Amino acid sequence: MKLWTASSSIGQGLWQNISDIEGQLDFLLEIEERYWRQRSRAEWLWVGDKNTSFFHKKALARRVGIIMWGLFDVDGNWKKSNMDMEAVVIQYFSNLFDSSNPTQ
């Protein structure tokens, strides 16, 4: 109720000033928001390529590290051809699932 009384006693000119100031504030806030958006994009352009190459190198190193160069079969022989490694894997899992004690 007090707010209504206070607002009704404020003159039309003062309301116009408040409205103008709010409009200016909105405009300045929009400019500030644009500034920060442009700055973040400029920073990404400057640093973004460095990050991309960094992560690309990390992914490549990880991919190279994941390559299996060979496997040992049940007799301890090193198998490095794709067909031999496939046979080792098939034999291992066949033994695992056919076993009555699958913890080995």
C-alpha positions in Angstrom: 0.0 0.0 0.0 2.8 2.4 0.8 4.5 1.7 -2.5 1.3 2.6 -4.4 1.0 5.8 -2.4 4.6 6.7 -3.0 4.4 5.8 -6.7 1.2 7.8 -7.2 2.8 10.9 -5.7 5.8 10.7 -8.1 5.3 13.0 -11.0 5.0 11.9 -14.6 8.4 13.5 -15.4 10.1 11.5 -12.8 8.6 8.3 -14.1 9.8 9.2 -17.6 13.3 9.7 -16.2 13.2 6.3 -14.5 12.0 4.7 -17.7 14.8 6.4 -19.7 17.5 5.3 -17.2 16.2 1.7 -17.2 16.4 1.8 -21.0 20.0 3.1 -20.9 20.9 0.4 -18.3 19.4 -2.3 -20.5 21.4 -1.0 -23.5 24.6 -0.9 -21.5 24.1 -4.4 -20.2 23.5 -5.6 -23.7 26.8 -3.9 -24.8 28.6 -5.5 -21.9 27.2 -8.9 -22.7 28.3 -8.6 -26.4 31.7 -7.5 -25.3 32.2 -10.6 -23.1 30.8 -12.9 -25.9 33.2 -11.5 -28.4 36.1 -11.7 -26.0 35.4 -15.3 -25.3 35.2 -16.1 -29.0 38.5 -14.2 -29.7 40.2 -16.1 -26.8 38.9 -19.4 -28.2 40.3 -18.6 -31.7 43.6 -17.8 -30.1 43.8 -20.7 -27.7 41.3 -23.0 -29.3 43.6 -24.3 -32.0 46.3 -25.0 -29.4 43.8 -27.0 -27.4 42.7 -28.9 -30.5 46.2 -29.9 -31.5 46.9 -30.8 -27.8 43.9 -33.1 -27.6 44.6 -34.5 -31.0 48.1 -35.5 -30.0 46.8 -37.0 -26.7 44.1 -39.0 -28.6 46.7 -40.1 -31.1 49.1 -41.2 -28.4 46.4 -43.0 -26.6 45.3 -44.8 -29.8 48.9 -45.8 -30.5 49.2 -47.1 -26.9 46.1 -49.2 -27.3 47.5 -51.1 -30.2 48.1 -54.8 -29.3 51.4 -55.8 -30.7 50.9 -59.4 -29.7 49.5 -61.9 -27.2 50.8 -64.9 -25.3 48.9 -68.1 -25.9 48.3 -70.7 -23.1 51.7 -72.3 -23.8 53.5 -69.0 -23.4 54.2 -68.5 -27.1 54.2 -64.9 -28.4 51.6 -64.5 -31.2 51.7 -61.3 -33.2 49.7 -61.9 -36.4 46.1 -60.8 -36.4 44.9 -64.4 -37.1 47.1 -65.8 -34.3 45.9 -63.2 -31.8 42.3 -63.9 -32.8 42.8 -67.6 -32.2 44.4 -66.9 -28.8 41.4 -64.7 -27.8 38.9 -67.3 -29.0 40.7 -70.1 -27.2 40.9 -68.1 -24.0 37.2 -67.2 -23.9 36.2 -70.7 -25.0 38.1 -72.1 -22.1 36.8 -69.5 -19.8 33.1 -70.1 -20.6 33.5 -73.9 -20.8 35.2 -74.1 -17.5 33.4 -75.1 -14.3 35.7 -72.7 -12.5 35.7 -69.4 -14.6 37.9 -67.4 -12.3 41.1 -68.5 -13.9 
